[in-house]
């Protein structure tokens, strides 16, 4: 059984690599987005696509682990671009619900498609089967950390 120091070092190396991969892939992705758009814009569109429309800005900020003020700025840019609309919240008149527009759904699809050549380059070096093998572990770690985020 590994010593606690070895365990900490191994886990630190793992999360360090994941963090660096996140930085590098985010930068690559951002270069494929239209001018004026950031990964943060895509992240909101992706979140709403994955989990559904009608989330409040506070719900989105919490899920994405960003300050509400930062999210407000991101939502403003998405609204101006016609990618989302914000409607009154039927459950709480003091807040709004964020809804994707058809243009927002198309923007997300186009952004993913723009990554196609880059993803194929990665696939040449790392067969998709190997990547698929890593997904269950990464998903399990994400779910574990997500449950513990407010602990």
N, C-alpha and C positions, 0 to 999 in steps of 0.2 A: 504494500500500500504506500503511495507516495506521501512524503512529508508535507505538512501544511505549506511550507515555503515553496516547495516545488509545485504544488497545486495552484497557489496564488500566481506564481510566475507563468505557469502554463495558461491559466485563464486570462491573465493580463496580456500575454502574447496573442491569444485568440482574439480578444476584444480589440486590441491594438490593430491587428490585421484587418478585422471587420471595419474598424473606423477609417483606416487608410483606404480600403476598397471603397467605402462610402464616399470619401472625399474625392477620390479619383473618378469614380463613376458619375458622381454628381456634376463634376466639372465637365466631363465629356458630354453628359446629357445636356447641360446648359448650353454648350456650343451648338447643339442641334436644334434648340428652341428658337422660335422667331425673335428678332430683336425686341428688347424691352421685357422679355419674359424670363423668369427665374425658375429654378427647380421648385421653389416654394409655391409658385403658382400651379405648377403641374401637380405637386403633392396634394393640394386641396382638391383639384379636379379628380385626381386618382382616388382620394379618400371618399369623395361623394359617389364616385362610380362604384367603388367596392362595397360601401356600406349603405348607400342610398341617400337620396335627397332629403331635405327637410330638417337637417341638423342645425342647431343654433351655433352662432359663432363661438360661444363658450364651449360647447361640446367639441367642436372642431379643434379649438385651441388646446383643450385638455388632451384630446386624442393625439395631436401632433406634438405635444410637449413644447408649445411656443407661447410666449406672452400674448394676451388678448390684443394688446396694442399692435404687435407685429402682425397678427392675423388680420386685424381690421385694415391695415395698410394693404395686405395681400388681397383681401376681399374687394377692396376699393378698385384695385387694378383689374381684377377679374370682372367686376361689374362694368367698369368703363369699356372694357373690351367686348362686352356682351356675352361673356362665357358663363356667367351666373346671374341670377336675380335674387334679391332678398325680399321676402314677403313677410307680412306680419305673422307672428307666431300665434296660431289659434289657441294655444294653451296658456300663453302669457303675453299680453299686449305690450309689455315692456321690451320684449326681445323680438328677433326676426328669425326666420328659417331660410337657409341657403339652399337654392335650387339650381341645378345644372340646366343650361339651355342646350338646345340641339347643337349650337356652335361650340359650347363647352365640351360636349361629348365628342364632337368631331376633332376639336383641338387636341384632346387627349389621345385619340386614335392616331392622328397625324404625327404627334410627338413620338409615340411609340414606334410608328412606322419609320420615322426619320432615323431611328437608332438601328434599323435593320442591318446596314452594312457593318456597323461597329459590332453588333452582336454576332454576325457571321464571322468576323475576324476573331472574336473571342472563341467561338465554336471551333475554329480551325486549330486552336491551341489547347482547348479544353472541351473534349467531346460532351455534348449535351447529356449523355448518360451519366457522366461523372458529376456534372452539375446537379442533375436530378437526384443523385444519391445523397448529396449534401443538404438538399432542401428540407427533408423531415427534421433533421437535427436543428437547422437554423429556425424553422417554424416553431419547434418545441421551445427553444431558448427564447424566441420572441414572445411567445405566449406566456412563458414563465415570468419574464421581466415585465410584461404588460400587467400581469396580475399583481406584481409586487410594487408597481410604480408609486402607489400612494401609501405604502407601508412605512 
